[in-house]
Amino acid sequence: MDDENFRMEGMTGKGSKAPGWMEVRDGKGTLAIALKDFWQQWPKSLQVSRHTAALGLFPSFQAGAFAHMGPWYKHDYLFEDDHYRIREGQTRRWQIWCDLSGEGERLVKSANRPLIPVADPVQAIATGEWGVIAAAGTKGMDEYDKWAEGLFEGYCRSIREQRDYGAMNWGDWFGERGVNWGNHEYDTPLTILTQFARTGDPAYFYAGALAARHTSEVDVVHSLNDDLKKYFSRWERPQYTSHTGMVHEHSIGHVGGFHPVDKIRELYVSKGISAGNPNPYLCLDPYNLGHIWTQGMAYYYLLTGDPWVKETLERISNNLVRLTEDGLYKSFKGTDHSGRVNGWTMLAFAGIYKVNPAPRVLKAMQFIAEEALVEQNARSGGWMYRLPWGHCNCVSLEDRKKGITPHVGEAGFITSVRLNGLGRYYQLTGDKRIPNSLKRAVDNLNNDTWHDHLSGWRYTSCPATARSVSQPGVTIMALVNSVSINKDGEQLRVLKKAWDFRFKDLLENPLTTRPGLGKTYSATMYGAPEAMNLFINGEMD
């Protein structure tokens, strides 16, 4: 029925969480069948008749059977009347386990928590494949290890308490902007699997594997038909036409298209998501390159050899490489959100390059790096754009139409994402222009948005956004990249002050269950192991 209730049909019985196994005896022996994560992927069924035993991946149901599962924008996309709705291009997979010796209860335990090989964390980290981080339990890491474990426990608890379950939901977290499925913004699989490498704790592998599989199966466009192309056509542009390998950002129903666009717009406005804009961006299309993450999927593939994930990365790669080669796509520079498009795409290529170190991939990364460097301001070291609504509200939407200029600059997190892409590009190529580019950009970021007395960066270059400050993980990582290369003492001081404030704050105010906590967890852990390693093991001479 759902993640908390099951019932038996044809006989009396009901319960809470069905374990998801059965045994079939035919006089010759006993066959046990189990579905991994049975109730977490509701609805599911086990069916037995005189001659057959069946496992229902999408069992039949009566209209209204799941109407009790709210809010509507979280669950109802999957159901319409008495049938399911699944988008073309999605490729959900399930793991069905069989044992000819029976013992279904033991089988389902093995399916849900299979034995896995675990490398010694010190040896795994020493390979360099996981970046410049330190293994758990090594010198100076005890307090950080407890902090990181507490954040992970908060993440898992939020999924349980929010009931982030379902046939197409399991492995993801809910609540981006309060209404969207997250589609693992900030690369949740990367942050979790990195902790697996650091600790050797299988709990991190199980959670990271779920996250990576969800992204590869649910959020990526694996195929196109005429109906899907028609739906995409309202957002399609000549510079970016529909192709397999596109990736959906955080969205209602993961991939959108299940409800009228006007209904989603009304929801955004009613929830205040639009920040006063009557036509907010609705996150319904897969053309936003500022929301593509591959590094977690790449690590999952390298840990497991799962061929489907490798195929997924190849589809994503082919789509992105095409955009750098055909000369039509222009958004790697020139717009107020180009930095996130630029940086996340470079990092997506970095993940792909781990699995397929092809010259074509590195060339695409170089092209995007050039687009970033050519727009870096020669005087300030930053990237200067008219700030959009939401990044500067000092000039109203009506006054903007009259040509009145808002503040100029960039959102700090966007600058940071671009710098992280450049930093990874430098690690792969050694391009001698990058160290100075990073130093100048971080100096500008600090001069422009850092508030020393508050130990944080304001949201954007607009002074009015100083009403609150934060210590974003992507910005922490940007400073780690620059300090590691340039050994700048002032940048290290700012980084350490921001880190200490955030570290203490999360010790005193641990993560609590709420919509979007998965985003908070991923964004907080992003760059955290790299920063801690720099403080303990970094060389500044």
Summary of the structure (lengths in Angstrom):
residues: 541
radius of gyration: 24.1
end to end distance: 62.1
largest distance: 83.3
contacts: 1803
relative contact order: 0.10
helix: 48%
strand: 10%
